[in-house]
Amino acid sequence: MSTDKLAICVGEATIEFNRGKDGRFGLSCGGDVFNTAVYLARSGAKVSFATAVGDDPFSEGLVALAAAEGIARDLILRVPGRLPAVTASDLAPTGERRPFHWREGAPARDLFELPDWPRIAEAMVDASIIYFTGVTLSLYSNAGLGRFFATLETARKHGAKVAFDCNFRPRGWKGDLARTRLVFMEALKRVDVALPTYDDEAVLWGDPSPEATVERMRAFGIAEVAVKNGPNSALVFADTASEHVPVPEVVEPIDTTAAGDAFNAGYLGARLSGEPPQQAAAAGHRMAAQVIRHVGGLMPRTGAAVH
């Protein structure tokens, strides 16, 4: 699939240290929006990643990886003297990866307060799709959120579609559920395509079912919703009707890291190429199934899936 339509992914890339079963740490890069940007680019989409990094060797590595993956770097702002966020992961007794984050001083947190932030805003106005997550929102101050939301409104007036995965991570919000819900509600007012995970919605909002999640999203005027539900069917709402799109093959996961990020990439890539929402959800399932067969968020390029 190839398209001239531009997807701008707004978020953070992190340096990751992952401890293996032997106790040793391996170095990689990650971040929920960055993972989606990588898989979206691998599917053939034109992708730009909007973030801020430092001028250190690790930041250079992040930018180099983006370039190697075919992601445009024009919206990666550089902040001299600042260091990127770091994530260290070990293995929980269940075998799942358990991440711990150090991101307080990361320049990505100030993306919409840096001197060059208007360059990000100008590019977003010309995008076809703007994608971000709840993790993205957790980075910004109220001033940064105000500029980001205003830019989304302007971009939508110029024809951009806004896609959002709530991706609720309590630690990033320091346990402040009231502020989390308020910020999310402001975001949902500016969303065209919602890609929530049911488990997250149940924790944050108390949704009793994926159907309840769809109804809550519809109340914000969101016309297209795809609720991820692990190995169960994704519930897709579009054109006033809902449909369960089953997982084509239940896979015994090696590592579920970035499964949702990969689904979002498959879904958005399919939508950019003109496929309907139901087929886009099937594409999301296929990409997620590939990713959970590998350790870590970014599987080797030789195992990259396309539609």
Order of alpha helices (4+ residues) and beta strands (2+ residues): beta-beta-beta-alpha-beta-alpha-beta-beta-beta-alpha-beta-alpha-alpha-beta-alpha-beta-alpha-alpha-beta-beta-beta-alpha-alpha
